[in-house]
Amino acid sequence: MSRLLFEDPFWLYVLLGLTEAGLLWSWHRRRDRSAARRLAGPPAAALLLLALSSLVTTDRERIRGRIDELAGHLTAGRTDDLAAGLADEFSLKLEGIALDRKTALGLLRSRLRPGTVQSIQLGKVDIEVRGDQADSTIQAHVVFGGARGEAFSGGM
């Protein structure tokens, strides 16, 4: 329900628009005051929904922001900051090979220097929140640049 209200309220806006169209049609047929007053309901509800979705930051949105922050640490070559933000259960699948947190961080520390990562494109990000725990699965395309400008692309 929070996803519908705060993260993706598109269908609620469509429903409010259809409701407003029906109320407008009703007012046009009857032309009475009560029908005219009801016309203010859907726009007021849409403004309330807009305010709520702007003011409330959901767990998924906070996690997505944290993922973007971690990608920034990776791009800048700050492996210590990256390591501090990763859960103990972190795992990395690199070109079909599964790496645990310790192995993945060791690999990154041995290879990363500032400027090594040319770009990171985050693809599909799935976030599942259960109470105070959350799991996220991220598809990313990382382009590494070498000292002579050659690039290696890898997916995470």
C-alpha positions in Angstrom: 0.0 0.0 0.0 2.9 2.4 0.8 4.3 1.8 -2.7 1.0 2.8 -4.3 0.6 5.9 -2.1 4.1 7.3 -1.8 6.4 5.8 -4.5 4.1 5.3 -7.6 0.8 7.0 -7.2 0.1 7.2 -10.9 -3.0 4.9 -10.9 -4.4 6.9 -8.0 -4.1 10.1 -10.1 -5.8 8.3 -13.0 -8.6 7.1 -10.7 -9.0 10.7 -9.3 -9.1 12.0 -12.9 -11.8 9.6 -13.9 -13.8 10.4 -10.8 -13.5 14.1 -11.6 -14.7 13.4 -15.1 -17.8 11.5 -13.8 -18.5 14.3 -11.3 -18.2 16.9 -14.1 -20.6 14.9 -16.2 -23.0 14.7 -13.3 -22.8 18.4 -12.6 -23.3 19.2 -16.3 -26.6 17.1 -16.3 -28.0 18.5 -13.0 -26.4 21.9 -12.6 -27.0 21.9 -8.8 -24.9 23.2 -6.0 -24.1 19.9 -4.3 -22.7 18.5 -7.5 -20.6 21.6 -8.0 -19.2 21.3 -4.5 -18.3 17.6 -5.1 -16.1 18.7 -8.0 -13.6 20.1 -5.5 -13.0 16.7 -3.9 -10.8 14.9 -6.5 -8.4 17.9 -7.1 -8.1 18.4 -3.3 -7.4 14.7 -2.9 -4.8 14.9 -5.7 -3.0 17.8 -3.9 -3.0 15.9 -0.7 -1.6 12.8 -2.4 1.1 15.0 -4.1 2.0 16.5 -0.7 2.2 13.1 1.0 4.3 11.5 -1.7 6.7 14.5 -1.6 7.0 14.6 2.2 7.3 10.9 2.9 10.5 9.0 2.2 9.9 5.3 2.2 12.3 2.6 3.2 12.7 1.6 -0.5 13.6 5.2 -1.5 16.1 5.4 1.3 17.7 2.1 0.3 17.8 3.2 -3.4 19.5 6.4 -2.3 22.1 4.4 -0.3 22.7 2.2 -3.3 23.4 5.3 -5.4 25.8 6.5 -2.7 27.6 3.2 -2.7 27.9 3.3 -6.5 29.5 6.8 -6.0 32.0 5.3 -3.6 32.9 2.6 -6.1 33.3 5.2 -8.9 35.6 7.3 -6.7 37.6 4.3 -5.6 36.7 4.7 -1.9 36.7 1.0 -1.0 36.6 1.6 2.8 33.5 3.7 2.5 32.0 1.1 0.2 32.9 -1.7 2.7 31.3 0.2 5.6 28.0 0.3 3.7 27.8 -3.4 2.8 26.0 -5.9 4.9 27.8 -9.1 6.1 25.5 -11.1 3.8 26.7 -9.1 0.7 27.5 -11.3 -2.3 28.7 -10.4 -5.8 28.2 -12.3 -9.0 30.8 -11.3 -11.5 30.6 -12.8 -14.9 28.8 -15.9 -13.5 31.2 -16.4 -10.5 29.7 -15.8 -7.0 31.9 -14.0 -4.6 31.2 -13.5 -0.9 31.7 -10.1 0.8 35.3 -10.7 1.9 36.5 -12.0 -1.5 34.6 -9.3 -3.4 36.1 -6.5 -1.2 39.6 -8.0 -1.5 39.3 -8.0 -5.3 38.0 -4.5 -5.3 40.7 -3.2 -3.0 43.4 -4.8 -5.1 42.1 -3.4 -8.4 40.5 -0.1 -7.6 42.2 3.2 -7.5 40.6 6.6 -7.9 39.8 7.1 -11.6 39.8 3.3 -12.3 36.0 3.1 -12.7 34.9 5.1 -15.7 31.1 4.6 -15.2 28.5 2.6 -13.4 25.0 2.1 -14.9 22.5 0.7 -12.4 20.0 -1.6 -14.1 17.2 -3.4 -12.4 17.1 -2.8 -8.7 14.8 -5.0 -6.7 14.2 -4.1 -3.0 12.2 -6.3 -0.7 11.5 -4.9 2.8 10.3 -7.2 5.6 9.9 -5.4 8.9 13.3 -4.0 9.8 15.2 -6.1 7.3 15.6 -5.6 3.6 17.2 -7.5 0.7 18.2 -5.8 -2.5 19.3 -7.3 -5.8 21.1 -5.0 -8.2 22.1 -5.4 -11.8 24.9 -3.0 -12.6 27.2 -2.5 -15.6 30.6 -1.2 -14.5 33.2 0.0 -17.0 36.8 -0.1 -15.7 39.5 2.0 -17.5 43.1 1.0 -17.5 46.3 3.1 -17.3 46.5 3.3 -21.1 42.8 3.9 -21.6 41.6 0.4 -22.3 38.3 -0.5 -20.8 36.9 -3.7 -19.3 33.2 -4.0 -18.8 31.8 -6.3 -16.2 28.3 -6.8 -14.7 27.4 -7.1 -11.1 
